[in-house]
């Protein structure tokens, strides 16, 4: 039973600042009433004091249930004045309750509650006294002032909260985008490098007895590919450590892709020019081409040739990579195909992979103005 009691207390027990405010208001109102009382006034002890103490006590829950607290505060303070107790600062507690309501509600609802408060206070006072209340303008003024201040403070708080939440959401999105980017980088490096290493290892093992010089060349290529892969992984990890990456990927490294694919028995022909794209577009274009060529080497068993077409237009860089591996079955989306889409989308472009009777065609369009 103890955990349940603790839960209920933590939920309904008023916060310490509100308890302190209620105690301070009670002390101020009691002291102010005692100072304002005259021998001609109705004795305010203990009836008036109990009404003031009750109104102050209710204010401790003003942020838990502001409308209910406003009603209860009014129900305690209004009779204090109607019963002709000494004039004092008891109405200050109603103002605090109204201020709290105005900070929590929208301004139309706050104005509506203020109008209801005025009608309840002045209307009931008129019914009890049986006359027009001369202090009605004063009630209007302090209610208007209280609502205006409360609405302004509440609007400012909501704007600050919205700004903080928006900043947090943007930070979460940046973290998620960076996580996806790093995942793509690691996948590209590992899949491409291991695929090329596996191909060269197979070539070396196949020709080791008959053509040892070709086996040595394959081993050297494995060494170079593994060194390049380690360098790229260091770049990725350097970004995670807030270090500046060195040797960023770009289309200027297509000769590496051509050379490695050639050692695997696949001829890669690069046609056209990419111009001078932005660094982000350049890196995305290189990774798209490398991924497409790697897939052709790994999966197009009958393929012996890959053609890479680059076209630089006024608005976009167009990429087309086609192999001659012949008809294929249904393309199954994997990390590689998803990576093509993600690389293109990262710079505001798009990509598509199509299976044709001649082989697989990868096409991408990247905006040249992307960062």
N, C-alpha and C positions, 0 to 999 in steps of 0.2 A: 504493500500500500504506500510505502514511503515514496517511490519514484513518481506515482500518480499525483501525490500531494505536491511534490516539488514541481512537476510539470504545470499543474494548475496555478501554483503561486507565481512561477516565472511568467506565465501568460497573462494573468489578471492583476498581479501586484503592480502598482504604479511605479514608474521609474523614480529613482532617488531625486533627480532635479525637480520633478513635478511635486514630489512630497515636500521638498524644501521650499518651493514657491508657495505651496498652499500654506505652510506654516508661517512664512514671512507675511503673506497677505492677511492671514488671520490676526497676527500680532499688530500689523499696521492699522487694520480696520478697528480692532478693539481699542487700541491706543488713541486713534483719531476720534472715535465715538466718545471715549471717556473725556477727551479734551474739549469736544464740542458740546457736551451735555451741560444743561443749565438746570437750576432748581425748578423752573417752570415746566420743563419737559417731563414726559412720562418716564418713570424709572426703567432703565434699559437692562437692569440686572435682575433676574437671570434670563428672562425671555428673549430680549434682544440679543444678548450675548450668544445664546444657543443658536439663534437663526444665523448670526454671522459665522460662528464656528462651523455650522452645518454646511453653509455655502462654501466656505474655504476648504473643508474636507472633501467635498465633491470635486473641486477643481484638481485634486491630485490625479483624477482619471480623465483629465481633459483631452489627452491625446489618444486614449483608448476608445472613447465614445464621445466625440465632441458635441454632437447634437443632443444627446441625452444629458450630458453635463450642463449644457446651456439651459435646457429646460429645468433641470433640478436646481441650478443656481438661481434662476429667475424665480422659481417657486419658493426659495428661501429668502431672497433679498426683497422681493416685492412686498410680501406681508410685513417686513420690517418697517418699511416706510408707510404703508397703509395703516399700520397700527400706531402711528404717531410716535415712534421711538425717536430719540434725538437724531438730528440730521448729521450724517457722517459719511465717510468714504466707502460705505458698503457697496455702492453701485459700481465701484472699481472692479469687483469680482465678476459682475455681469459683463463688463467690458472685456475682461481677460477671456472669459468663456466665448464671447462673440468673436474676438480676435482669433482664437484658436480655430473656430469654425471657418472663418474667412480664409485662413491659411491652408485649409484642407480642401475646400470646395472651389469649383470654378466661380468666376465673378458673377454670372447670372444667378447661380444658386445662392451665393453669398448675399447678393442684394435681396433676393427673395426672403431669405432667413432674416435679414435685417428689417425688412418691412413687417414681417410677422412679429418680430420682437417689439417693434414700436407699437403695433396694433394691440398686442397683448398687454404691454405695460400701460400705455395711455388709456386704452379701452377699459381695462379692468379697474384702473384707478378712477376713471370717470363713473363707472357703475357703482363703485363702492362709495365714493364721495357724493355722487349725484349732481356733479357740476362739471363744467368744462375745465380741464386742467390747464392752468396758466403756464406750467413748465414744459408743455409739449414741445415748443421750439428747441428748448435745451436738450430734450431727449433726442430729437431728430439730429441735432448737431453732433452729439457724442456718438450716436449710432453710426452716422455717416462717416465720421472720422475713423472710428474703429474698423468698420468694414473696408474702407479705402486702404488703411495701413495693412490690414490682414491680407487683402487681395494682392497688394503689391509684394509683400514679403513672400506669400505663397507662390506667386508667379515666378519670382526670382529663384526660389528654392527648386521649383519644378524644372526651370530652365537649366540650373546648374546640375541637377540630377540627370536630365536628359543629355547634357553635354558630356558628363562623366561616362554614362552608359554608352554613348556613341563612340567615345574614345576607346573604351574597353572593347567594344565590338570590333572596331577597326584594328586594334592591336591583336585580337584573336584571329581575325582574318589574315593579317600579315604573317602571324606565326604559322597558320595553316598553309598559306601559300608558300612560305619558305620551306616548310616541312615537305610539301609535295615536290618543290623544285629540287631539294636535296635528294629525295627519293628517286626522282627521274635521273639526276646526275649519276648517282651510284649505280642504278640499273644500267644506264647506258655504258658506263665505264666497264662494269663487271661483265655484262652480257657480251658486249662487242669484243673485249679483250680475251675473255675465256673462249669465245667461239673461234676467234682467229688462232689462239694458242692450240686449241683442240685440233683444228684443221691442219696447222703446220706440224703438230706432233704426229698426226696420222700420215702426212706426206713423208716426214722423216723416217718413220718406221717402215713405210712401204718401199722406199728407195735406198735404205741404208746399205743393203748388200750390193746392189747393182750400180748405184750412182752415189757414192759417199759424199761427193762435193755438193750435191743437192740436199742431202741430209744435213750437212754442216750449215748450208744456207738457211734451211728451215729452223735449225737450232738458234742461229743468230737472230732470225726474225722473231722467234719466241722470246729471246732475251730482250729485244727492242720493244716488242709489244708489252711485255710485262713491266718494263721500265716506264713506258708511257702511261700504262694503267696506274702504276703507283704514283706517278707525278700528278695525274688528274685527281686521284683520290686524295692526295695531299692538298690539292687546291680546294676540293669540296670541304675537307675538314678544316682548312684554313679559314674558309668563310664562316664556319660554325664558331671558330675562335676569334672572329672579328678581324681576321688577317686579310690582306689584299691578295686575291688570287693572281698567280702568275701563269703565263702561257695559256690564256683563255682560248677555248676551241673556236675555230672559224673556218670558213671555206678555203683559206690558204693552206689548210692541212689535208685537202682532198687527195693530194699525191700520196699520203700515207695509206688512205683507204684503197686507192688504185693499186699501190704496190703490194699490200697485204693480200688483197683479193686475187691479184695476179699469181702470187705464190701458191694460192689455193686452187689455181687452175681456172679462175674466172676473169675474163677480160672486161675491164671497166673503161668505158669511153665517156669523157666529159665534154659536152658541147655547150656553146653559148657562154654568156658572162653574167655574173651577178652584180656587176657594178661595184658600188661602195656602200653597202647597206649599213645601218646602224649596228653597233656591237651586239645588241641583243638579238637582232634579226640574223646577223651573221652566224652567231653561235647556234641559234635554233635551226637555221638552214643546214649547217654542217651536221648537226646531230640527226636531223631527219634523213639526210643522204646516207650517213654512216649506218643508221639503223636499217634503212631499206636495203643497202648493199649487204649488210651482215645477214639479214633475213634471206636474201637471195643465195648467199653462199651456204647457209645452213640448211635451207629447206628446198631450194630449187635443185633437186638432184641431177636433172638432165640439163640444167642451165650452164652455159659456157660464156655468156656475154650479158653485160648490164650496160644500159645507156642512160646517162644522166644528162638531162636537158635543163639548162638554167636560162631564164629570160627575165631581164630587168626592164620593167615598164615604168611609166611615170609614177604610178601609185603603188605597185606591188612587185614583189619578187616571186616568180612562178618557178616551181620545181617539179620535174617529172622524172621518175626513176622506173625503168621498165627492164625486166629480165626476160630471157627466152627459155624459161624452164618448162614451157608447155602448160597444158590444162592442169588445174589444181582442183581439189575438192573445196568444200565450203570453208571460207576463212573463219577461223576461230579466234575471237578477240582475246589477246593475251597482254602481258605487260608491254611487249614491243609495240603492238598496234595501238594500245592506249597511250603509250609514250609518244607516238607520232602526233596524235591529236593534242596531247598536253603541251608538247613543244610548240606546236603551231598556235594553240589558244593562248599560251603565255605571252605572246607578242601581238595578240589580236588577229591572228590568221586562222586558217582552217586547212584540213587535210582530208584525203580520201584514199582508200585502198580498194582496188578493183581486180578481180580475177578474170583474165581474158583467155581465149584459146592459145595465145602465144606465151602467156606468162602472167606474172603479177605486176600491176602498175600502181605506183605510189605517186600521188599528186598533192601538192601543197601550194597555198597562196599566202604570202606573208607581206604585210604592209611595210613599205620601205621606210616610213616615217616613225615606226615604233621605236621606243628607246632600247 
